């Protein structure tokens, strides 16, 4: 009959659910037995986190024999079985059995907390029990398991059964073939393999569907997916100079027989009845821990389990809880009467000392480098001229290693190496990296954190309480040193876990001596090996050093390339060889850069690498006093060091040039005075360096006077300045000038307008612009002013009107205003009447001549006017109209104008003007008509008002 059993997994804080219960029928066979399993015999329950009060006060590596009472009895061993083939347990501690068997796994909320903490259950767990000492017990037993949340995984005892737990999902029970116990209450059964056949419990997971045969001739048919762990064993030695091997374990210590695992920890129970043995993958990478509870007498496995990192398990046989953190962990006794001692550990044992909690470190894969170097840390060279590269090998913490150096290498004398390093052979250690941290977590809130300080064993140790507070710190915990700490809650022993670092094994070789020439900067010649005796040096070759001749101790010259004998009893000592310096020459030439001529030459002699006491400073100073200045000097300031070239002389050049001095109008020289006051006997200023030779001023003056020479306006002055610079050659005294340059680039006297003086005109209206040169003489200009003429009316007694000034031209008159003379009308030369107040044009070319203006006397006759008023008569010879009656002149009166002319003449001229009578008559008539028209227009305006 075949039945299928299905499993379902819930994630993210849910619980594992086992659906269905398996019952097994036992079938007797040559190598298999069966066992019934009742459905009510498998339950999941919370473990009891509480510990006995006295155990809670214990820390890992903490409690010594004084704090634990031994309950070991003489000649009594509950774990000893009468059947040597069986594995026996006898654990009836009621505290390991929880009363909550009725709780279903789906109600266990601790799974979520476990996942949040990054913890998981053990991957593989095997519990083997012997019923030889408990034959009165029933064959049906309870098995409890639970994902832990700081809880323990506990199980009741069952006869001769092996239980493998994979994440608390799948249970496979295995039986020893020597015992058969069939349950009467269960019809299901499955095949059990002997526990000693389980050799490698890496992480194993069952598919969600497994097929179980009830036929006793069939084995369990399950699909198993194994995690692909890399079985990387410690590397085999790559050289006959290195090797890696497992350590020598204590005689009575059980070792993991799986060749892919490395046994690293052995604890012995207080009563010496049980061993706890830990192993891990030889890859050193997984951090998995394989735990074996061993009967100390029979050396049989009582219980075994696989702990991945960050998991824990409580052994069903003795209640011991084991934590596997990240390459470290802790073992809890959980029984104050049954402590354990660390009999063997790759990180050091304390045999016989009992503890309630014991920490451990999981071995890691260590890479070890074996180097072969000289005193300077450089890789040595073999006889073929090749570098002897480091040898790299790998091993796990706690494995043994051996190293040795090569027998002979070229350039190094017999003995091969100076001293074997302290760590030439020993135990592989993961320590030796400053800054690395190692944590012992006791999982009761207390932790010890070790930090490497110098890589040589000095540690900083801190104890952290459950609140993370540092309650103890030792910054100087040396290798192999321990310290005790206690408070009201805990007693801890802080022991330095350091094992001498093995990451670097360095063989240092001493080099052979050298032939050392006493010539500075020369290279020593290392001794060759003596091909017939590696403990002695060969004779080195005398090196050729240019400029030197090697000599023997007596002073006899030697030939470069010959062999030089050295003391064979001192292969590491250098041998000096003396060299004599050869003669050398050097030349120093002084050049006048200005003329290109050599002004001095000196020749020097000396020995190779010798420094001459000749200096150029004295010669340069002498030339400087003569007016030279230094341009360049390639001769060494501290003197020439003669080279080693016997065929070529050394040459140096000092370049000087004529020093010059610039003179300017602002800083002229003083001819005959020293140019350098600090060198009174040196070059002097030559002629042509004073200010008069460098600066010139051209002046212009304009005076304004009248006809009598009296100043009528302020004189105007102008100046143009010219400058140039001179360069004085202090050696020759020659002065070279630049071109004259007008100040501000202005070499022109600007045009200047003569000022306007009222009533006068200038004989020069302006002075024109003039360009000057440095050789132009000073200039003086005079502007003379004359009285302007007048407009002269020809009316006797009238006042002449002086010409006004032309505001734009002081040499010309303006046009005067025609004066208004009552009773007269001004007329132009053609007789045309003019208007008083208008400007009268005068001849601009004759600003000083008067201009006459003719006036006509106005006569107004009296006709046809009923008013009886007489018409006025205008007589040009009279001073104005006359009337016998009252003079009436208004817009309503019509006047007859009569004009009579007498012979007249112009004022100041005495010229008769009778020829103009006709024109005057016409002008008078026009004036009369104008007056009549004005009267009518005035009358019409009044009527319209």
Steps between C-alpha positions, in 0.01 A plus 500: 500500500629848413391826652596854425563756768482869401667792677429870472727786605393848606745792481549839665430416860245221437555155637587169352200276472523127496191366325442140582670271736719207400473157652768247436480129505820328601624231269783284609791476256868423496598869523181701568240517778180694518333707765148625542444871534167621632347821385458624854866431573632788284425843633652842483524701818668806631814436691554634842730800478546518870809356653582408860594804699847380572555423130387846396791641693752301299673626183679314228856428591393634835430253772788304646483188710429702815170624359369160379424211726595174343236232500726243346468167672767240516442190287170643374445591138139545386611529140681168489320228309534131539468472126815634339325545169233721643516866593354564841326795657336524839359848534187534707538862599135617528608859421578395144142386438250780449142469606372682194494196274150580393602818323505469127800636308280749319441688826869551569566870440863472598593416141445860396722625778766251401504622142521859608805413703660330202493163675381167370470150629773244461513347155569139600437340833549137595413355835592140573381344827548158652221333695723248668492692824134592466335174387199564712408809302243484228612480142287797411684820595439866449722699268486873530670749267460867434664779307682689762447850617761488768319174588638151510404206279406221734395139455384214714694184486412219259656164483786463258364776269680755290311817406615738226335844496524724195364839594241313713327403177595139435568224743684187399548246775776240475552185698797291596461154350569330832172597664142484380210671668168508318217719610167330529303819436632611169468330165750728323871435503814614320849373461772610741873491417757443766628818657860422419410516132416869532840647423433840354200696619533806288193715452228267364148596404213270407265574215145584596394155386672186625412140422529255787488124444361276770667199350790398719707417192483853374683807622357842532456650155539870543625780282783668684662820387841554654653843531813519289761562761848529360710226652821693480751308704819657621729541203763238454854625540637638173859461603718255687576797723144527643230267634157512668359228728233450762599556864582232754178451696476369858511122518145443623344769279245389242561645151255558218569219252368701207807589294329821380475632856752629747464432874584809700343489848469238774315552828492243782210483740568539868430132570723392207213304350440709187697689240373788290698506176467772238611489136453726199540488123859492384411774256514738794236708329158382615532554874284188554559305818446123529437403863546151634407383850729203563496230762841550652541128579359336190595782260154462343286783375217576738363800314607711206385821335595749231491870585514753223610848592268696727319190628474318830396161630441332832618141519226266608726271692656742743324834447815677383422800279745584222500830312675545166537866417723622220819293536462502876263361756432398856402180682255521791505220754144583619576283802684663788603160625653388173768733362745443216872550445669600177743212447597595148440803280680650204493829691649356816378260767471517876486131591326418823358846564121485516263755355126542476540675167784449259558708187670382185616633164431316175818448296547704187704433191831678545731593215863473601781659301856376538749756375874478434653845519822681565562749780316770304190294446571430132436157356822305465632373166567135425799357318326550168450869564128460565313648790414251771131575530305454822329167560130531581313226683163486673385328815235522766543660836658236721665295227875439521741631242871475427728713285868505406731706281681410178842345532702746290430803288738708295644796688438358846757308702476159670253481786231604260316726743587698802258355756191289466201727571316436824197387305686276255283213622197494721124523506298694243354812655233735374644780708758756404296776330487819711147629534336157466225433753392175664180479703407249767123526534372314807140549388399615844551863406871505580768513231877516494640686200871460421676738259855436376723797568841420353460167323739339748251393764424822683123528531241750610231313691159642586208348689157625396202451731149421370439870443810527280686699765873442535545375856860385459785597269863393487700670229816307573404136517813314389526162333423207734377746764159473668306718738194449717194721524198471721206710609167430663379319190788318344848359546714494188851389415649708218773294334693627199417266208802601295707233332832611347431630153594269218389700202855603417808283542812685393844353448768769496831429325829676548673608182858439409743784548617733223817653362454865594699766312581806710376726222191701593197393304652176375304177510629213718566175315333205679713192550413217267431156643791261512378234256692231687408604853165673567621605843771721354501801270670517164741781410318806362609688189671840544259758358606767251427845642571787257741760634648260751770234507463201738802415716582219740574561868863581411395765248578292193262572212256223410316425180122532494346165402749293700383289796556645845568254782271518806508324839307171455442470875283811498251448220263762635761771563568770241852551364616857426717577196689827462489714184726796419347802326638607161602860397231721343479855347239776480481840321315819599446766227359853551307643203390864434150448362477859379805474276525121471862509608677277756619718780660229720581122506619277792608130498453271802651160590409232756413133563185305409216583738719764666346842562699801378544797729473738202203741506381749238371755748823699529529547124134587464529761776793662322312521173199640680706793626594576140139534398414140412209297626468121518282325244571136582752284679484122457799440721386318820460734792680257731779434256532255214510131581740348253334224301629152422548549126873474431454594133297821524552829685218673681404849375309777672401847376431824681305750289502873584358803323542877520288637774285797396329777690186677381478876549169683465380856551369388835824321592775669309867442560761734626796500260823409677327341799520118571211307357509263798553691823627180657769478236659848501787389283272332251334642185394869500209681337616640162394831342154501352336329795374812682139622479565762232607222268187301572225762524401802284214755532368722212293799627241727332383838642212714357466861624182715452560884488338819367653749258700650781641156602293480809388149597131460445473126579699233686779346298457137392787251536551153349775240522607179323743265685730241347673216693744224419695236694864413482673166550848523643743213426697482823790324335547741203319814630298529177149645535229381263186713486144421408305728261349817642144447605253788556327483830161338462584463132415874456751703300257775374422848629123504479315781313390775740205740450570862595271627772213743418549842657197728484539799270819366351603264229817283486738514216524117532181319562691178597845349513515192278625156617868425455699175508831524680811281533755470779708754304221762463576829682262657749227717337342835601185632327337853545136580425419876477149637561355815325182700570200399293329756270145645542177535307467879457150650419513817279256676732665788678532441869441127476729254682713251301434135580828298563529165322438202722756217512457193282477232768640236266788705360685750714658650187166610349219733606145409549213689325388807701134576569337787300419772754153650516515876446161664544381693191738315277488187305822306432552388144756277335738629235231443236257712694294213619363570845641291785350404827661634814611210722608285207862403456688703253765316301848639511814404309665210700832574335504846655416437863651832611329729236174685577196437282263797421122447487263748335179617663209689322306759683128441501262796380121448546276776317151577644217456228126437513470470864207682656655515834686808397826338581788590284685239306852448638780564259816285511813680413794277478711794604283552808514310819139389465148602389354826612139621524341823585204323648487225751664189365240231451595163362263211526351234288203709395696778341620505147829681443656636191869455507722743331869455475754766421870441465782723573848430409641261766823331570600185706645552840877488515509499118389855383366332186189646338228241462268690257530220253286287725210742523285309260542183701422682817182646348384156399582368842310782669193438282514130588520583865201736477293238321597252766381733769168555324452128467578448859240762601227328296588159635494637851157661441356173363626307804325745729174463308518126530553518870 
